[in-house]
Amino acid sequence: MLDNDFHPAWLPDAALQTVGSRRLALRSPDDEAGVPVGSSSRDRQLEGPIATEHTDRSSSRRTDRAVLATLSAELDRATRAHGGAVVGHDDEPDLLLALDPADPAPAEPAEPAGYRLLRAAGRVTVTADHPTSLLHGWFHVVRLGAVAFDGPDTDEHHAPVSALRMLDHWDNVDVHPVMGQVERGYAGGSIFYDAGHVRADLSRVTTYARLLAAVGIDRVAINNVNVAAREARLLTDDLPEVARIAAALRPYGVRTHLSVSFASPVTLGGLPTSDPLDPAVRTWWRDAADVVWRAVPDFGGFVVKADSEGQPGPFAHGRDHADGANMLAEAVAPHGGLVHWRAFVYNHTQDWRDRTTDRARAAHDHFAPLDGRFAGNVVVQVKHGPVDFQVREPVSPVLAAMPRTRVALELQVTQEYTGQQRHAVYLGPAWSEILRWQPWGDAAGPDDAPDGGAPVTVADLASGRGPGGQGGGIAAVSNVGDDRFWTGHPLAQANLYAFGRLAWDPALDPPAVLDEWIDLTFPGAPAELRAAVHAILDESWHTYELYTAPLGIGFMVRPGHHYGPDVDGYEYTPWGTYHFADRDGIGVDRTRATGTGYTGQYPAPWREVYESLDSCPDELLLFFHHVPYTHVLHSGKTVVQHVYDTHFEGVERVERMVERWEDVAGLVPDDVARRVSDRLTEQRRSAVEWRDQVTTYFWRKSGIPDEQGRTIY
């Protein structure tokens, strides 16, 4: 499904009413003094001074022109819809957007540069030295609404904490026989591709770029990291089509990246090898990069999944990940390109009988010894947890183990293990916990005492503010498809919104971000609707955790598609995702003393916190320890009673979510009401199934009844 009848998400026209009813102006160094930029002036911009000042048509200039034209059109759109006017910048506008490369920075500028907001006597001026930053400033004013104009006089500087904020699409050009058009996608088909081809109409891609710009995301990888034969040709035969996608994203300052296969020199180039140290292979990649950048001058770079789950990589040639990544880095460096090299590498053919091999250890074992060997334009992209986007995992120790490497945090907006957009699960609180986590506790780094400076967080590491100063930014797997509501579940839009906002500023409060999304998506909604949507989503991550896999053990899902409960589904498979339940207890011993030694991959104090049963947090107990069902948690409950209580409580919470929505469904459009109601009905059914399967499993394994005598099968 792809037509023009799709939901506006957090940018309905009504969300622009406050700014659109005012006098607006746009100023750039190329403007003729005092002439309005906007209204019918869009064509003047495209054909006039901006287009002719430089004839070299450099990539940055091309993007700048496109974004300025977009910004002009945004002002035009808002004022036409809401009765305001676009005026000259000398005509005392209520809001002036000024592109001013000479704008003096604040006394203590934030890096990278963002935009400045000055409010004086109810008039607002937003200045920036780059068109995309100015566009972000425009959307900030839209987000603030009346507060932007009615607050006290102020002079503020807003800048993203991380320079790189990126979404990865796991979209296939061809429909994969198992994974479909979008791998781990739960919102229909791809917005880029349809049955083997790039879509003829890419207008929705531009609308998508608009939504991303409104939350500060400025890079998108447009194809699956599991690069099959058809998708590999995006690098060569289909470059003109990639250029079309890039042109659709460019007006909102969003740069295009491609996932590539490490074996491309063989599969596409006809070479006998893809050995990264082979001169012919290096030449092939340099030539390929030259062609890509000629087709897409503002191209961002390559994303690579290598030696992981069957994808080819440098191991086949006796090389390591640094060898492979640096070969690609050399090829893209002349163009300012990046290589995002994923650290999701582990043995997916493990013998389930072998308790010494630990999937959780794998990324650290592979990558930590290579710290300092990666080129400066390589970003090692690390999943937030050591296993695979579970509802609860410890933060990956790799993030703190590579101070001489640009490391990016990888999150998952698509809800592979958190309800697949059939369950309402707001992930903002989960991501905030990860971003605020302090790898060295209260210390400022590995060599600092607790009072040696401000504690370092994961957000600091991603932004280059941690030890080594090598920031790789934040990336996430997108949850978008060609579904009318973009994300399948209308309420799952909140996750895409929250990712952008938290990538821009990890210090934001997730409930406040949720309220931003509600106010923009349901503008003018009565207080009871806003309160109900907030209540449904605010605690929904914890609710999902309550009725699914307990105490950090993870998985317990149906193999393959990963939806719904199957407690032993992966227990005897080669994937390394085990819980080791027996008649006496459950959990994985990852201690140094008696287990896999995984706790030793953490710096102090966490290596000791996780090692000890006395200090290990309850919510991660079964990830780090194998314990009896009668083990008493810090909460005072036994493990088995905790499982019983939380699973019944989780279902009760979902029942309340359904009731809250029923009370307010009449306050939203019928299509939204029906879709949310249908998804909540499925969430209730699935939560009951989770509760009954998990509690029954624990009762049958342990033989210990529920203290409250509830029905367990």
C-alpha positions as CSV (number, residue, x, y, z in Angstrom):
1,M,0.0,0.0,0.0
2,L,1.4,3.4,-1.0
3,D,-0.9,6.3,-1.9
4,N,-1.2,9.8,-0.7
5,D,-3.8,9.0,1.9
6,F,-1.4,8.4,4.8
7,H,-1.4,9.6,8.4
8,P,0.5,12.8,9.0
9,A,2.1,11.5,12.2
10,W,3.5,14.3,14.4
11,L,3.2,16.9,11.6
12,P,-0.5,17.4,10.8
13,D,-1.3,20.8,9.5
14,A,-3.0,21.7,12.8
15,A,0.4,21.3,14.6
16,L,1.6,24.3,12.5
17,Q,-1.3,26.6,13.5
18,T,0.6,28.7,16.0
19,V,3.4,29.5,13.6
20,G,1.3,29.6,10.5
21,S,-1.0,32.3,11.9
22,R,1.9,34.7,12.3
23,R,4.1,36.9,10.1
24,L,7.2,34.8,9.1
25,A,10.4,35.6,7.3
26,L,13.4,33.8,5.9
27,R,16.7,35.5,5.3
28,S,19.9,34.1,3.7
29,P,23.0,35.9,2.5
30,D,21.8,35.4,-1.1
31,D,18.5,37.3,-0.6
32,E,17.8,40.6,-2.1
33,A,17.4,42.9,0.9
34,G,13.9,43.0,2.2
35,V,12.3,40.8,-0.4
36,P,10.1,38.1,1.1
37,V,11.4,34.5,0.9
38,G,8.4,32.2,0.8
39,S,5.0,32.4,-0.7
40,S,5.5,32.4,-4.5
41,S,9.2,33.0,-4.1
42,R,10.1,29.3,-4.1
43,D,10.8,29.3,-7.8
44,R,12.7,32.5,-7.4
45,Q,15.0,30.8,-4.9
46,L,15.6,27.8,-7.2
47,E,16.4,29.9,-10.2
48,G,17.9,33.0,-8.7
49,P,20.9,33.9,-6.6
50,I,21.1,30.7,-4.6
51,A,21.3,28.6,-7.7
52,T,23.7,30.8,-9.6
53,E,26.1,32.0,-7.0
54,H,28.4,29.0,-7.4
55,T,28.6,27.2,-10.7
56,D,30.6,24.2,-9.4
57,R,27.4,22.6,-8.0
58,S,29.3,21.0,-5.1
59,S,27.5,18.4,-3.0
60,S,27.2,20.7,0.0
61,R,25.9,23.5,-2.1
62,R,23.4,21.3,-3.8
63,T,22.0,20.2,-0.4
64,D,22.0,23.7,0.9
65,R,20.0,25.0,-2.0
66,A,17.5,22.1,-1.6
67,V,17.1,22.7,2.1
68,L,16.6,26.4,1.7
69,A,14.0,25.8,-0.9
70,T,12.3,23.4,1.5
71,L,12.4,25.9,4.3
72,S,10.8,28.5,2.1
73,A,8.1,26.0,1.2
74,E,7.5,25.2,4.8
75,L,6.8,28.8,5.7
76,D,4.5,29.0,2.6
77,R,2.6,25.9,3.6
78,A,2.1,27.0,7.2
79,T,0.9,30.5,6.4
80,R,-1.4,29.5,3.6
81,A,-3.1,26.9,5.9
82,H,-3.5,29.2,8.9
83,G,-3.9,32.8,7.6
84,G,-0.4,34.2,8.4
85,A,1.9,35.8,5.9
86,V,5.5,35.5,4.7
87,V,7.0,38.9,4.8
88,G,10.4,40.5,4.2
89,H,13.0,40.2,6.9
90,D,12.9,44.0,7.4
91,D,9.1,44.0,8.0
92,E,9.2,43.1,11.7
93,P,8.2,39.5,11.4
94,D,7.0,37.5,14.4
95,L,9.5,34.8,13.5
96,L,12.6,35.4,11.5
97,L,14.7,32.4,10.3
98,A,18.1,33.7,9.4
99,L,20.9,31.8,7.7
100,D,24.0,33.7,8.9
101,P,27.4,32.0,8.6
102,A,28.9,34.9,10.5
103,D,26.5,34.6,13.4
104,P,28.7,34.8,16.6
105,A,28.7,31.7,18.7
106,P,27.7,31.8,22.3
107,A,30.4,32.2,24.9
108,E,30.5,28.4,25.4
109,P,29.2,26.9,22.1
110,A,27.9,23.4,22.0
111,E,29.3,21.1,19.4
112,P,28.3,20.2,16.8
113,A,26.8,23.6,15.9
114,G,23.0,23.8,16.0
115,Y,20.9,26.9,16.0
116,R,20.3,29.9,18.2
117,L,16.9,31.0,19.4
118,L,16.5,34.6,20.5
119,R,13.2,35.8,21.9
120,A,12.6,39.5,22.6
121,A,9.3,41.2,23.2
122,G,7.4,38.3,21.7
123,R,9.4,38.2,18.5
124,V,11.6,35.2,17.8
125,T,14.7,35.0,15.7
126,V,16.3,31.7,14.9
127,T,19.8,31.8,13.4
128,A,22.1,29.1,12.1
129,D,25.2,28.8,10.0
130,H,23.9,25.9,8.0
131,P,20.5,25.4,6.2
132,T,19.8,22.0,7.8
133,S,20.4,23.5,11.3
134,L,18.0,26.3,10.4
135,L,15.4,23.8,9.3
136,H,15.9,22.0,12.7
137,G,15.3,25.4,14.3
138,W,12.1,25.9,12.4
139,F,10.7,22.6,13.6
140,H,11.8,23.4,17.2
141,V,9.6,26.5,17.0
142,V,6.7,24.3,15.6
143,R,7.2,21.9,18.5
144,L,7.1,24.7,21.1
145,G,4.0,26.3,19.7
146,A,2.8,29.3,21.6
147,V,5.5,28.9,24.2
148,A,8.0,30.0,21.5
149,F,6.5,33.4,21.4
150,D,4.9,33.9,24.8
151,G,7.7,33.0,27.1
152,P,10.2,35.5,28.7
153,D,13.0,37.0,26.7
154,T,15.7,34.4,26.1
155,D,18.9,33.7,24.2
156,E,19.4,30.0,23.7
157,H,21.7,27.7,21.8
158,H,20.4,24.3,20.8
159,A,22.7,21.6,19.3
160,P,22.6,17.9,19.0
161,V,24.7,16.0,21.5
162,S,25.8,13.5,18.8
163,A,26.9,14.6,15.4
164,L,25.7,11.3,13.8
165,R,22.0,10.4,14.2
166,M,21.0,7.7,11.8
167,L,18.3,5.2,11.0
168,D,19.0,1.9,9.3
169,H,16.3,0.4,7.2
170,W,16.3,-3.4,6.8
171,D,14.4,-3.1,3.6
172,N,14.8,-5.6,0.7
173,V,14.4,-4.7,-2.9
174,D,13.0,-8.1,-3.7
175,V,10.5,-9.7,-1.4
176,H,12.5,-12.2,0.6
177,P,10.8,-15.6,0.8
178,V,11.1,-15.7,4.6
179,M,11.7,-12.1,5.8
180,G,9.5,-10.3,3.3
181,Q,9.9,-6.9,1.9
182,V,11.2,-5.5,5.2
183,E,13.2,-7.8,7.5
184,R,11.8,-7.5,11.1
185,G,9.4,-5.0,9.7
186,Y,5.9,-4.8,11.1
187,A,4.4,-1.9,9.1
188,G,3.7,-3.3,5.7
189,G,6.1,-3.1,2.8
190,S,9.0,-0.7,2.0
191,I,8.6,3.0,1.3
192,F,11.6,2.7,-1.0
193,Y,11.0,-0.6,-3.0
194,D,8.2,-2.6,-4.4
195,A,8.6,-6.2,-5.7
196,G,12.1,-5.9,-7.1
197,H,12.3,-2.2,-8.0
198,V,12.7,1.2,-6.5
199,R,9.3,2.8,-6.4
200,A,8.3,5.1,-9.3
201,D,6.7,7.5,-6.9
202,L,9.0,8.5,-4.0
203,S,7.0,11.4,-2.7
204,R,6.3,9.6,0.5
205,V,10.0,9.2,1.0
206,T,10.2,13.0,1.0
207,T,7.4,13.2,3.5
208,Y,9.3,10.7,5.7
209,A,12.4,12.9,5.5
210,R,10.2,15.8,6.7
211,L,9.2,13.7,9.8
212,L,12.8,12.8,10.4
213,A,14.0,16.4,10.1
214,A,11.4,17.5,12.6
215,V,13.1,15.3,15.2
216,G,16.7,15.9,14.1
217,I,17.6,12.7,12.2
218,D,19.8,13.4,9.2
219,R,21.1,10.1,7.9
220,V,19.3,7.0,6.5
221,A,20.7,3.7,5.3
222,I,18.1,2.5,2.7
223,N,18.6,-1.2,2.5
224,N,19.0,-4.4,4.6
225,V,22.3,-5.2,6.3
226,N,21.7,-8.8,5.2
227,V,22.6,-7.9,1.6
228,A,21.2,-10.4,-0.8
229,A,22.1,-10.6,-4.5
230,R,19.4,-8.2,-5.7
231,E,20.2,-5.6,-3.0
232,A,23.9,-5.8,-3.7
233,R,23.2,-4.3,-7.2
234,L,22.2,-1.0,-5.6
235,L,25.9,-0.4,-5.5
236,T,26.3,-0.7,-9.2
237,D,23.5,-1.3,-11.7
238,D,20.9,0.5,-9.7
239,L,22.9,3.6,-8.7
240,P,20.6,5.9,-10.7
241,E,17.7,4.6,-8.6
242,V,19.7,5.2,-5.4
243,A,20.3,8.7,-6.7
244,R,16.5,9.1,-7.0
245,I,16.0,8.1,-3.4
246,A,18.8,10.5,-2.3
247,A,17.1,13.3,-4.2
248,A,13.8,12.5,-2.4
249,L,15.6,12.7,1.0
250,R,17.8,15.6,0.3
251,P,15.3,18.5,0.6
252,Y,15.1,17.9,4.3
253,G,18.8,17.6,4.8
254,V,18.8,13.8,5.1
255,R,21.8,12.0,3.7
256,T,21.7,8.5,2.1
257,H,23.8,5.5,3.1
258,L,23.9,2.0,1.6
259,S,24.4,-1.4,3.2
260,V,26.9,-3.3,1.1
261,S,28.1,-6.9,0.9
262,F,31.7,-7.5,1.8
263,A,31.8,-10.1,-1.1
264,S,30.9,-7.5,-3.7
265,P,34.2,-7.6,-5.5
266,V,33.5,-11.3,-6.2
267,T,29.7,-11.2,-6.7
268,L,29.6,-7.9,-8.6
269,G,33.1,-7.4,-9.9
270,G,34.1,-10.9,-11.0
271,L,37.3,-11.0,-8.9
272,P,38.4,-14.3,-7.5
273,T,38.6,-12.9,-3.9
274,S,37.4,-10.2,-1.6
275,D,40.5,-10.3,0.6
276,P,40.8,-6.8,2.0
277,L,44.6,-6.8,1.7
278,D,44.5,-7.8,-2.0
279,P,45.5,-4.7,-4.2
280,A,42.9,-5.6,-6.8
281,V,40.1,-5.7,-4.2
282,R,41.2,-2.4,-2.8
283,T,41.2,-0.9,-6.3
284,W,37.7,-2.3,-7.0
285,W,36.3,-0.7,-3.9
286,R,38.0,2.7,-4.6
287,D,36.5,2.7,-8.1
288,A,33.1,1.7,-6.8
289,A,33.1,4.5,-4.3
290,D,34.2,7.0,-7.0
291,V,31.2,6.0,-9.1
292,V,28.8,6.2,-6.1
293,W,29.8,9.7,-5.2
294,R,29.6,10.9,-8.8
295,A,26.0,9.7,-8.8
296,V,25.2,11.0,-5.3
297,P,27.6,13.8,-4.3
298,D,26.3,14.1,-0.8
299,F,26.3,10.3,-0.2
300,G,27.0,9.4,3.4
301,G,28.8,6.0,3.3
302,F,28.5,2.3,3.7
303,V,27.0,0.1,6.4
304,V,28.5,-3.4,6.7
305,K,27.4,-6.6,8.5
306,A,30.4,-9.0,8.1
307,D,31.1,-12.5,9.4
308,S,27.8,-12.5,11.1
309,E,24.9,-14.9,10.7
310,G,26.2,-16.1,7.4
311,Q,27.2,-12.8,5.9
312,P,30.6,-12.8,4.2
313,G,33.5,-11.0,5.8
314,P,37.3,-10.8,6.3
315,F,37.5,-14.0,8.4
316,A,37.4,-16.2,5.2
317,H,40.7,-14.6,4.2
318,G,42.4,-14.9,7.5
319,R,41.9,-11.2,8.2
320,D,40.2,-9.4,11.1
321,H,37.5,-6.8,11.2
322,A,39.9,-3.9,11.3
323,D,41.5,-5.1,8.1
324,G,38.1,-5.3,6.4
325,A,36.7,-2.0,7.7
326,N,39.9,0.0,6.9
327,M,40.0,-1.3,3.4
328,L,36.5,0.3,2.9
329,A,37.5,3.4,4.8
330,E,40.3,3.9,2.4
331,A,37.9,3.8,-0.5
332,V,35.4,6.3,0.9
333,A,37.9,8.7,2.6
334,P,38.5,10.9,-0.5
335,H,34.8,11.7,-0.5
336,G,34.4,12.3,3.2
337,G,32.5,9.1,3.6
338,L,31.9,6.9,6.6
339,V,31.9,3.1,7.1
340,H,29.5,1.9,9.8
341,W,30.9,-1.6,10.7
342,R,28.5,-3.6,12.9
343,A,29.9,-5.4,15.9
344,F,27.0,-7.9,15.9
345,V,29.4,-10.9,15.4
346,Y,28.9,-14.2,17.2
347,N,28.8,-18.0,16.6
348,H,25.4,-18.8,15.3
349,T,26.2,-22.5,15.0
350,Q,26.8,-23.1,18.7
351,D,26.4,-26.6,20.3
352,W,23.7,-26.1,22.9
353,R,25.5,-28.7,25.1
354,D,28.5,-26.4,25.4
355,R,28.1,-24.1,28.3
356,T,31.6,-22.5,27.9
357,T,30.7,-20.7,24.7
358,D,28.7,-17.5,25.5
359,R,27.1,-15.4,22.8
360,A,27.1,-12.5,25.2
361,R,30.9,-12.4,25.2
362,A,31.3,-12.5,21.4
363,A,31.3,-8.8,20.4
364,H,33.8,-7.9,23.1
365,D,36.0,-10.8,22.3
366,H,36.1,-9.9,18.6
367,F,36.4,-6.1,18.8
368,A,38.0,-4.9,22.0
369,P,41.4,-6.3,21.1
370,L,41.2,-4.2,17.9
371,D,40.8,-0.9,19.7
372,G,43.0,1.8,18.1
373,R,43.4,-0.1,14.8
374,F,40.3,1.3,13.0
375,A,40.6,4.2,10.6
376,G,39.2,7.6,11.7
377,N,36.2,7.3,9.3
378,V,35.2,3.9,10.6
379,V,32.3,3.8,13.1
380,V,32.0,0.5,15.0
381,Q,28.2,0.1,15.5
382,V,27.4,-1.7,18.8
383,K,24.0,-3.1,19.8
384,H,23.0,-1.6,23.1
385,G,23.0,-5.1,24.8
386,P,25.3,-8.0,24.4
387,V,22.7,-10.4,22.9
388,D,20.0,-9.0,20.6
389,F,17.6,-6.1,21.4
390,Q,15.9,-7.9,24.3
391,V,13.3,-6.2,26.5
392,R,16.0,-6.2,29.2
393,E,19.7,-6.7,28.8
394,P,22.8,-5.2,30.5
395,V,24.4,-2.5,28.5
396,S,27.1,-3.9,26.1
397,P,30.6,-3.7,27.6
398,V,32.0,-3.0,24.1
399,L,30.8,0.6,24.3
400,A,33.3,1.3,27.1
401,A,36.1,-1.0,25.9
402,M,37.2,0.9,22.8
403,P,38.3,4.5,23.7
404,R,40.5,4.8,20.6
405,T,37.7,3.9,18.2
406,R,34.6,5.7,17.0
407,V,31.8,3.7,18.6
408,A,28.1,4.2,17.8
409,L,25.3,3.0,20.0
410,E,22.7,0.9,18.0
411,L,19.1,0.8,19.2
412,Q,16.1,-0.9,17.6
413,V,13.0,1.2,17.0
414,T,11.3,-1.7,15.2
415,Q,9.8,-3.9,17.9
416,E,11.3,-7.3,17.0
417,Y,11.4,-8.5,20.6
418,T,9.0,-6.0,22.2
419,G,5.7,-6.8,20.6
420,Q,6.3,-6.2,16.9
421,Q,4.1,-3.1,16.8
422,R,1.1,-5.3,17.8
423,H,1.8,-4.3,21.4
424,A,1.8,-0.7,22.6
425,V,5.3,-0.5,24.0
426,Y,6.9,3.0,24.4
427,L,10.7,2.4,24.4
428,G,11.8,5.9,25.3
429,P,12.3,5.0,29.0
430,A,14.4,1.9,28.0
431,W,16.6,4.0,25.7
432,S,17.0,6.7,28.3
433,E,18.2,4.1,30.9
434,I,20.8,3.0,28.4
435,L,22.0,6.5,27.4
436,R,22.3,7.5,31.1
437,W,24.1,4.4,32.2
438,Q,27.6,5.1,33.6
439,P,30.1,2.4,32.6
440,W,32.6,3.4,35.4
441,G,29.9,4.2,38.0
442,D,30.6,7.5,39.6
443,A,34.1,7.8,38.1
444,A,34.8,9.9,35.0
445,G,36.6,7.1,33.2
446,P,38.8,4.1,33.6
447,D,41.7,5.9,35.4
448,D,39.7,8.3,37.5
449,A,38.6,8.1,41.1
450,P,34.9,8.6,41.8
451,D,35.5,12.3,42.6
452,G,37.8,12.8,39.6
453,G,35.1,14.5,37.4
454,A,31.6,14.1,36.1
455,P,30.6,10.5,35.6
456,V,30.7,9.4,32.0
457,T,27.5,8.0,30.4
458,V,26.8,5.9,27.3
459,A,25.6,9.1,25.7
460,D,29.0,10.7,26.4
461,L,30.8,7.8,24.8
462,A,28.6,8.0,21.7
463,S,29.1,11.8,21.4
464,G,32.8,11.8,21.9
465,R,32.7,13.2,25.4
466,G,34.1,10.1,27.0
467,P,37.6,8.7,27.4
468,G,39.4,9.0,24.1
469,G,36.9,11.5,22.6
470,Q,36.0,9.2,19.8
471,G,32.2,9.6,19.2
472,G,30.4,7.5,16.6
473,G,26.9,8.8,17.3
474,I,23.6,6.9,17.6
475,A,21.9,4.6,15.1
476,A,18.7,2.6,15.2
477,V,16.7,0.2,13.1
478,S,13.7,2.0,11.7
479,N,10.1,0.8,12.4
480,V,8.6,2.5,9.2
481,G,6.8,0.8,6.3
482,D,4.2,1.7,3.7
483,D,1.4,1.2,6.2
484,R,-1.1,4.1,6.3
485,F,0.1,4.8,9.9
486,W,3.8,4.5,9.0
487,T,4.5,2.1,11.9
488,G,1.6,-0.4,11.9
489,H,0.4,0.5,15.3
490,P,-0.4,4.3,15.4
491,L,1.0,4.5,18.9
492,A,4.3,3.1,17.7
493,Q,5.0,6.4,16.0
494,A,5.9,7.6,19.5
495,N,9.0,5.4,19.4
496,L,10.3,6.9,16.1
497,Y,9.7,10.3,17.5
498,A,11.4,9.5,20.8
499,F,14.5,8.0,19.1
500,G,15.1,11.3,17.2
501,R,14.6,13.5,20.2
502,L,16.8,11.4,22.5
503,A,19.5,11.0,19.9
504,W,19.5,14.8,19.7
505,D,19.4,15.3,23.5
506,P,19.8,12.2,25.7
507,A,19.1,14.2,28.8
508,L,15.4,14.7,27.8
509,D,12.8,13.2,30.1
510,P,11.0,10.3,28.2
511,P,7.6,11.1,29.7
512,A,8.0,14.7,28.5
513,V,9.1,13.5,25.1
514,L,5.9,11.4,25.0
515,D,3.8,14.4,25.8
516,E,5.5,16.3,23.0
517,W,4.5,13.6,20.6
518,I,0.9,13.5,21.9
519,D,0.5,17.2,21.6
520,L,1.8,17.3,18.0
521,T,0.0,14.2,16.9
522,F,-3.3,15.0,18.5
523,P,-3.3,18.9,18.3
524,G,-6.1,20.5,20.3
525,A,-7.1,17.2,21.8
526,P,-9.1,17.3,25.0
527,A,-7.2,16.7,28.2
528,E,-8.8,13.3,28.8
529,L,-7.4,12.0,25.4
530,R,-3.9,13.3,26.1
531,A,-4.0,11.8,29.6
532,A,-5.3,8.4,28.4
533,V,-2.6,8.1,25.6
534,H,0.0,9.1,28.1
535,A,-1.2,6.5,30.7
536,I,-1.3,3.7,28.1
537,L,2.3,4.3,26.9
538,D,4.2,5.8,29.8
539,E,4.7,2.5,31.7
540,S,4.2,0.2,28.7
541,W,7.8,-1.0,28.4
542,H,7.8,-2.1,32.0
543,T,4.4,-3.7,31.5
544,Y,5.7,-5.7,28.5
545,E,8.6,-6.8,30.6
546,L,6.3,-8.0,33.4
547,Y,4.3,-10.5,31.2
548,T,7.2,-11.7,29.0
549,A,10.8,-13.1,29.8
550,P,11.6,-12.5,33.5
551,L,14.6,-11.1,35.3
552,G,16.7,-10.4,32.3
553,I,16.8,-13.9,30.9
554,G,15.6,-12.8,27.5
555,F,14.1,-14.6,24.4
556,M,11.5,-17.3,25.3
557,V,10.0,-16.3,22.0
558,R,8.9,-18.4,19.0
559,P,11.9,-19.2,16.8
560,G,12.2,-17.5,13.5
561,H,9.5,-14.8,13.6
562,H,10.1,-14.0,17.3
563,Y,6.5,-13.3,18.2
564,G,4.7,-14.8,21.1
565,P,5.9,-17.1,23.9
566,D,7.8,-20.3,23.5
567,V,9.9,-20.8,26.7
568,D,12.1,-23.6,25.3
569,G,11.9,-22.4,21.7
570,Y,15.6,-21.6,21.4
571,E,16.8,-23.8,24.2
572,Y,18.3,-26.6,22.1
573,T,19.1,-24.6,18.9
574,P,22.5,-23.3,17.7
575,W,21.8,-19.7,18.3
576,G,23.3,-19.3,21.8
577,T,20.2,-18.0,23.5
578,Y,19.7,-20.3,26.4
579,H,18.1,-20.1,29.9
580,F,19.3,-23.5,31.2
581,A,16.1,-24.2,33.2
582,D,16.0,-27.5,35.1
583,R,14.1,-28.9,38.1
584,D,16.2,-26.9,40.5
585,G,16.7,-23.5,39.0
586,I,17.2,-21.2,36.0
587,G,19.6,-18.7,34.6
588,V,23.0,-18.4,32.9
589,D,26.1,-18.4,35.0
590,R,28.2,-15.6,33.5
591,T,30.4,-15.0,36.5
592,R,34.2,-15.2,36.5
593,A,34.2,-17.5,39.5
594,T,32.2,-20.4,38.1
595,G,30.7,-19.3,34.7
596,T,31.6,-18.0,31.3
597,G,33.6,-15.0,32.7
598,Y,31.4,-12.5,30.9
599,T,31.2,-10.2,34.0
600,G,34.9,-9.6,33.6
601,Q,34.3,-7.7,30.4
602,Y,32.9,-4.8,32.4
603,P,35.0,-2.2,34.1
604,A,34.7,-1.5,37.8
605,P,32.4,-1.2,39.6
606,W,30.0,-3.3,37.4
607,R,32.3,-6.3,37.1
608,E,31.9,-6.8,40.8
609,V,28.2,-5.7,41.0
610,Y,27.2,-8.3,38.4
611,E,29.5,-11.0,39.8
612,S,27.9,-11.1,43.2
613,L,24.4,-12.3,44.0
614,D,24.3,-9.8,46.8
615,S,24.6,-6.8,44.5
616,C,23.3,-8.0,41.1
617,P,20.1,-6.0,40.2
618,D,17.0,-8.2,40.3
619,E,16.0,-7.2,36.8
620,L,19.3,-8.8,35.5
621,L,19.6,-11.7,37.9
622,L,19.0,-14.5,35.4
623,F,21.2,-12.9,32.8
624,F,24.2,-13.2,35.1
625,H,23.4,-16.1,37.5
626,H,21.9,-19.6,37.6
627,V,19.9,-19.7,40.8
628,P,17.3,-21.9,42.5
629,Y,13.7,-21.1,42.1
630,T,13.6,-20.4,45.8
631,H,16.3,-17.8,45.6
632,V,15.1,-14.6,47.4
633,L,15.3,-11.4,45.4
634,H,16.1,-8.0,46.9
635,S,12.4,-7.4,46.7
636,G,11.9,-10.2,49.3
637,K,10.1,-12.5,46.9
638,T,11.4,-15.8,45.6
639,V,12.3,-16.1,41.9
640,V,9.3,-18.3,41.2
641,Q,6.8,-16.2,43.1
642,H,8.2,-13.1,41.4
643,V,7.5,-14.8,38.0
644,Y,3.9,-15.6,39.0
645,D,3.2,-12.2,40.4
646,T,4.7,-10.1,37.6
647,H,2.9,-12.1,34.9
648,F,-0.5,-11.7,36.5
649,E,0.2,-8.1,37.1
650,G,1.3,-7.5,33.5
651,V,-2.0,-8.9,32.2
652,E,-3.9,-6.7,34.6
653,R,-2.1,-3.7,33.4
654,V,-2.9,-4.5,29.8
655,E,-6.6,-4.8,30.7
656,R,-6.4,-1.3,32.1
657,M,-4.7,-0.1,28.9
658,V,-7.6,-1.5,26.9
659,E,-10.2,0.2,29.2
660,R,-8.5,3.5,29.0
661,W,-8.5,3.4,25.2
662,E,-12.2,2.4,25.1
663,D,-13.0,5.5,27.2
664,V,-11.4,7.9,24.7
665,A,-11.6,6.1,21.3
666,G,-14.5,8.3,20.2
667,L,-12.2,11.4,20.4
668,V,-9.9,10.3,17.6
669,P,-10.6,9.6,13.9
670,D,-12.4,6.3,13.2
671,D,-9.4,4.8,11.4
672,V,-7.1,5.5,14.3
673,A,-9.6,4.3,16.9
674,R,-10.2,1.0,15.0
675,R,-6.5,0.3,14.5
676,V,-5.5,1.0,18.1
677,S,-8.4,-1.0,19.4
678,D,-7.5,-4.0,17.2
679,R,-3.9,-3.9,18.3
680,L,-4.8,-3.6,22.0
681,T,-7.1,-6.5,21.6
682,E,-4.3,-8.6,20.2
683,Q,-2.0,-7.3,23.0
684,R,-4.4,-8.5,25.6
685,R,-4.7,-12.0,24.0
686,S,-0.9,-12.3,23.6
687,A,-0.3,-11.1,27.2
688,V,-2.6,-13.8,28.5
689,E,-0.8,-16.4,26.4
690,W,2.5,-15.2,27.7
691,R,1.3,-15.3,31.3
692,D,-0.2,-18.7,31.0
693,Q,2.8,-20.3,29.2
694,V,5.5,-18.8,31.4
695,T,3.8,-19.4,34.8
696,T,2.8,-22.9,33.8
697,Y,6.4,-23.6,32.7
698,F,7.8,-22.4,36.0
699,W,5.3,-24.4,38.0
700,R,5.9,-27.6,36.1
701,K,9.7,-27.2,36.4
702,S,9.8,-26.2,40.0
703,G,6.7,-27.9,41.5
704,I,6.3,-24.8,43.6
705,P,2.7,-23.5,43.7
706,D,1.6,-19.9,43.5
707,E,1.2,-18.5,47.0
708,Q,-2.1,-16.8,45.9
709,G,-3.6,-19.9,44.4
710,R,-4.3,-18.4,41.0
711,T,-5.0,-20.6,38.0
712,I,-1.9,-22.1,36.5
713,Y,-2.1,-25.0,34.1
